[in-house]
Amino acid sequence: MTAQTEDKSKPTPATLKRLADNLSDRNWMVRHEARMEFEKLGREASPWLIKILKEGGDDARWEAAKALITIKDPETGDNLVEALSDEDYEIQWLAAEALIALNKAAIEPLLRGLVERPESESLRNGAHHVLHDLERQRHLRQPVLEVLDDIRTLGPWEHVAVLAREALKTIKKVPAETVEE
């Protein structure tokens, strides 16, 4: 592949802006086609999709969340966890599905979210959805399973935070001293 060909395949900012605008179009087919184009771009599209997920209108946010399921970019984990508390239940559900698509890469951001905002009922519900699916796929180990069990039994949210903090300490990527007590 020549450098000239590579430049043609890389989308311009104007193209990305057009696609972003098209996610808000009244015509569902225009929105769908824009989402498909974003999905083809893969991880390169993630920053645009996260911005739309946070700031766009209802249709655009739905399309952005849907695209993130397909793209499976681990860098979006924290933003998807934040979207579990979205005011729109459909966005919450799609964010959970996008986290499930991340497999093991979803665990750390999800635990951080539970440590930071354990009082959020929608976050705990979304965490249950994600962790339950990851458990079925055999991606969970102790003590993350303890977090899921506590959410299942509707334990006090303060306890969920304690268990999530302890689980974070055991994850190799996060040294215990970086997790706030």
C-alpha positions as CSV (number, residue, x, y, z in Angstrom):
1,M,0.0,0.0,0.0
2,T,1.4,3.4,-0.9
3,A,1.5,6.5,1.3
4,Q,-1.0,8.0,-1.1
5,T,-3.4,5.2,-0.7
6,E,-3.1,5.3,3.1
7,D,-3.9,9.0,3.0
8,K,-7.1,8.3,1.1
9,S,-8.2,5.6,3.5
10,K,-7.7,7.9,6.5
11,P,-10.8,10.0,7.1
12,T,-10.5,13.8,7.1
13,P,-11.8,15.8,10.0
14,A,-14.5,17.1,7.6
15,T,-15.5,13.5,6.9
16,L,-15.7,12.6,10.6
17,K,-17.7,15.8,11.2
18,R,-20.1,14.9,8.4
19,L,-20.6,11.3,9.8
20,A,-21.1,12.8,13.3
21,D,-23.8,15.1,11.9
22,N,-25.4,12.3,10.1
23,L,-25.9,10.4,13.3
24,S,-28.5,13.1,14.2
25,D,-30.3,13.0,10.8
26,R,-34.1,12.5,10.9
27,N,-33.8,9.7,8.4
28,W,-32.9,6.4,10.2
29,M,-31.1,5.1,7.1
30,V,-28.8,8.1,7.0
31,R,-28.1,7.5,10.7
32,H,-27.5,3.8,10.1
33,E,-25.1,4.3,7.2
34,A,-23.1,6.9,9.3
35,R,-22.9,4.3,12.1
36,M,-21.7,1.7,9.7
37,E,-19.0,4.1,8.4
38,F,-17.9,4.8,12.0
39,E,-17.7,1.1,12.7
40,K,-15.5,0.6,9.7
41,L,-13.1,3.1,11.1
42,G,-12.7,1.1,14.3
43,R,-10.9,2.5,17.2
44,E,-10.1,5.7,15.3
45,A,-13.8,6.6,15.6
46,S,-13.9,6.1,19.4
47,P,-13.2,9.7,20.5
48,W,-15.9,11.0,18.1
49,L,-18.4,8.4,19.3
50,I,-17.7,9.1,23.0
51,K,-18.2,12.8,22.4
52,I,-21.5,12.1,20.7
53,L,-22.5,9.7,23.5
54,K,-21.9,12.5,26.0
55,E,-23.3,15.5,24.1
56,G,-25.4,14.4,21.2
57,G,-29.2,14.2,20.8
58,D,-31.1,11.0,21.6
59,D,-30.8,9.4,18.1
60,A,-27.1,10.2,17.8
61,R,-26.3,8.9,21.3
62,W,-28.1,5.7,20.5
63,E,-26.2,5.2,17.3
64,A,-22.9,6.1,19.0
65,A,-23.4,3.6,21.7
66,K,-24.5,0.9,19.2
67,A,-21.2,1.5,17.2
68,L,-19.1,1.2,20.3
69,I,-20.5,-2.3,20.8
70,T,-19.0,-3.3,17.4
71,I,-15.7,-1.4,17.8
72,K,-14.7,-2.9,21.1
73,D,-12.2,-0.3,22.1
74,P,-10.8,-0.9,25.6
75,E,-10.0,2.8,25.9
76,T,-13.7,3.6,26.0
77,G,-14.3,1.6,29.2
78,D,-14.5,4.5,31.7
79,N,-16.8,6.5,29.4
80,L,-19.1,3.4,29.0
81,V,-19.2,2.9,32.7
82,E,-20.3,6.6,33.0
83,A,-23.0,5.9,30.5
84,L,-24.4,3.2,32.7
85,S,-25.9,6.1,34.7
86,D,-27.4,7.9,31.7
87,E,-30.9,9.3,32.0
88,D,-32.0,7.2,29.0
89,Y,-32.4,3.5,29.8
90,E,-31.7,2.5,26.2
91,I,-28.3,4.2,26.4
92,Q,-27.6,2.4,29.8
93,W,-28.4,-0.9,28.1
94,L,-26.2,-0.3,25.1
95,A,-23.4,0.9,27.3
96,A,-23.6,-2.3,29.2
97,E,-23.6,-4.3,25.9
98,A,-20.5,-2.4,24.8
99,L,-18.8,-3.2,28.1
100,I,-19.7,-6.9,27.7
101,A,-18.1,-6.7,24.2
102,L,-14.9,-5.5,25.8
103,N,-14.7,-8.8,27.8
104,K,-12.1,-8.7,30.5
105,A,-11.1,-5.1,29.6
106,A,-14.4,-4.0,31.1
107,I,-13.7,-5.2,34.6
108,E,-11.2,-2.6,35.8
109,P,-13.2,0.5,34.7
110,L,-16.4,-1.1,36.0
111,L,-14.8,-1.7,39.4
112,R,-13.5,1.9,39.4
113,G,-17.0,3.2,38.7
114,L,-18.4,1.2,41.6
115,V,-15.7,2.6,43.9
116,E,-16.3,6.1,42.8
117,R,-20.1,6.1,42.5
118,P,-21.5,3.1,44.4
119,E,-24.7,5.0,45.4
120,S,-25.8,5.0,41.7
121,E,-28.5,2.5,41.4
122,S,-28.4,2.5,37.6
123,L,-24.6,2.0,37.7
124,R,-25.0,-1.0,40.1
125,N,-27.8,-2.4,37.8
126,G,-25.6,-2.0,34.8
127,A,-22.6,-3.5,36.6
128,H,-24.8,-6.5,37.4
129,H,-25.7,-6.9,33.8
130,V,-22.1,-6.7,32.6
131,L,-20.6,-8.9,35.4
132,H,-23.3,-11.5,35.0
133,D,-22.6,-11.9,31.3
134,L,-18.8,-11.9,32.0
135,E,-19.4,-14.6,34.6
136,R,-21.3,-16.7,32.1
137,Q,-18.4,-16.3,29.7
138,R,-16.0,-17.4,32.6
139,H,-14.1,-14.1,32.6
140,L,-14.5,-13.4,36.3
141,R,-12.4,-14.6,39.2
142,Q,-12.5,-13.9,43.0
143,P,-12.8,-11.3,44.3
144,V,-14.7,-9.8,41.4
145,L,-17.2,-12.6,41.8
146,E,-17.8,-11.3,45.4
147,V,-18.7,-7.9,44.0
148,L,-21.3,-9.5,41.7
149,D,-22.7,-11.6,44.5
150,D,-23.1,-8.5,46.7
151,I,-24.9,-6.7,43.9
152,R,-27.1,-9.7,43.3
153,T,-28.1,-9.9,47.0
154,L,-28.8,-6.1,47.1
155,G,-26.2,-5.5,49.7
156,P,-25.7,-1.9,50.9
157,W,-24.1,0.2,48.3
158,E,-21.3,1.1,50.7
159,H,-20.4,-2.6,50.9
160,V,-20.3,-2.8,47.1
161,A,-17.7,0.0,47.1
162,V,-15.5,-1.8,49.7
163,L,-15.6,-5.1,47.7
164,A,-14.9,-3.3,44.4
165,R,-11.9,-1.5,46.0
166,E,-10.6,-4.8,47.3
167,A,-11.1,-6.4,43.9
168,L,-9.2,-3.5,42.2
169,K,-6.3,-4.1,44.5
170,T,-5.9,-7.6,43.2
171,I,-5.9,-6.6,39.5
172,K,-2.3,-6.7,38.4
173,K,-2.5,-3.6,36.3
174,V,-3.5,-1.4,39.3
175,P,-1.0,-1.4,42.2
176,A,-2.8,-1.4,45.5
177,E,-1.2,2.0,46.5
178,T,-3.0,3.7,43.6
179,V,-6.5,2.7,44.8
180,E,-7.9,5.3,47.2
181,E,-9.0,4.0,50.6
